[in-house]
């Protein structure tokens, strides 16, 4: 897992980035355990002022958790929110670091205006798996809804860097007064205008 300082500015975990010295290793491990939960065992952690790389062990029924998360996704699309939330939470009981369950639950909580818990879930989803433009877009939108404009811009700009053509990211940046640059053209395009021959050198 990779935990980034920018995700934890102002919370209890963010303080460990201020002094990641080896002398504080016991305190740092303790804070990580509190953050990740009792069911996640912290094996090793490497810190810099900007990020923490954490090796963890967790007993999980991943296949069953994935099945429940997929069923919850289906219920969420159908608008059956309470049942979807219950299934997402069951999936996390089976696999505390299940990325799909955390992302789906975070999005549902955001729809219900539970922004603090939604952000916590989406950040853990980011830390539990590969970073995707969809997840960064979701984080940006939730921050927008929670009036956390600076954080929203940061997430959306990172999403834009991953995929400059993503419509949702581009639209959200525009809503925040940040005009994204046009998606880069293919390098195979000729530099000359179409239909016009290149001028010949004398």
Phi, psi and omega in degrees: 000148177236122178251130184254142181302320184300334180280348189232024176293123177091354177257178187294330179284331183299335183296333184288341178288340182290332180212081182275039184283151180302332181296340181259017187301319180296317179295320181296314179298320179298316179294322178295320178297318178298321183288316186276341178102158186294336184277353179254121181265124178276116182270316184201148178219134175241127187244146165228172179297347184247341186205158174232125173260119187241127172265126184232161171234139179211137174276120186218147170259078191297318183297315180292322178297319178297322179295316179294320179296321178294319177296321178295321177302317181296315179296322180297317178297330180274357177086012180269078192293312186298316179294323179296315179299319180298318180291321177300318181293324176296320178299321180286336173293326180278328181215095186300339182250022181293113186294316183296320179294318180294318181293313180298317179294320179299319180293320178295317179297324177295319177299334180265011178066023175267071193291322182298312179290325178299314179297320179299317180294315182292325177293319176296324176298318178297321182283340186268353183201190182293146179281128180235158179294327179296318180291318178295323176296317179298316178299318179297317181294319179295319178296324176298315181294330181269008180061034175255074191296316182299316179294321179300313180298318180300311180296317183292323177294323176294322176296320179296322178296325179288320183212092182297343182267358183293118187296317182298318179295315181297317180295318181295319177297321178296319178299330181269007179082013178252113182273112179290149178289152178300149177301137183297141178282161179297141179291346182282347181294141178286148180284343180276157180290142182295138177086355180244126180290151176294138179295139180275143176281142179294000000 
